[in-house]
Amino acid sequence: MSEVIYVTKETLELMRAELQQLKTVERPAASRAIAEAREKGDLKENAEYDAAKDAQGLLEARISRMDAELANARIVDVSSIDASKVSILTKVTITNKATKKSMTYQIVSEKEADLKQQKISVTSPIGKGLLGKRIGDEAEVITPNGKIVFSIDNITI
């Protein structure tokens, strides 16, 4: 995974804290679970041992993925954002041309995306379709449900 991910300083700190938790709490717990299962006898027929080894493998894969994400994370400073066009961390008000429904979203990294908070990922179909657009532009977005045309009504930080 060598793709750069852009995050806020707060999200980067949350990612670091989660990785620290995985390494210092969950990794030793996985090792203890394997040791306890190993003490229960024959490893060939020990389902508890197999499950503990599988859980450890998944944990190590998660730690590895998070290490790579942190290595490729770049902090985006809100003060350096150009609000004349849609970019990461801008809030954009759009109107669906077909339904005339208006909505406001903040464009964020995948790590910060949360539709309930009106935060959409920069890598989502809508996020990709809006990037670089200016107020008054139209954005054609190809979604799983077909093509949607949005008009860009406002951009703020």
Phi, psi and omega in degrees: 000102181245014181281129178290134175242136181259128183222162173280165180299322181296317180294321178299318178295320177296319179297317179296318180295319179296317179297318178299318177299315180298317184285322187263339182246305187285324179297311177298325178295321178295320178296319178296320180297321178293316180298317179296319180292324180296326182290347184273010172115209187308118183286339182294327183241027184256096182295326180296320177295315179299317180295319179294320178294319177298316180297321178295320178297318178295320179297315180295324177294319179295318178297316180299316180297317180292323175302315180295318179298316179295323178295330183258003182283139176232132180280132176260125179267122183302326183291343182262008184275135177270111183275009178279347177216161181288125175212178181300139181076000174277154173256128184236131175261124183234156175235128175288119185296329183282315185262349183063016179276133181254143178210156178240131179231151169258134179273121185226175176288167178302324182296332185258354185299134178201101185299328179297332178260014181059038176246117180247149183289142177296340180263359177287161179305316180292316179302313179298319183291333182272335184306133176083352181283154180244167179302132181096342178288161171248144179239123174265121184242127176268116179245171176302336180267007180114189183277134176235137178251126179245147169255142181271114184265323183202150176225127177223175177255000000 
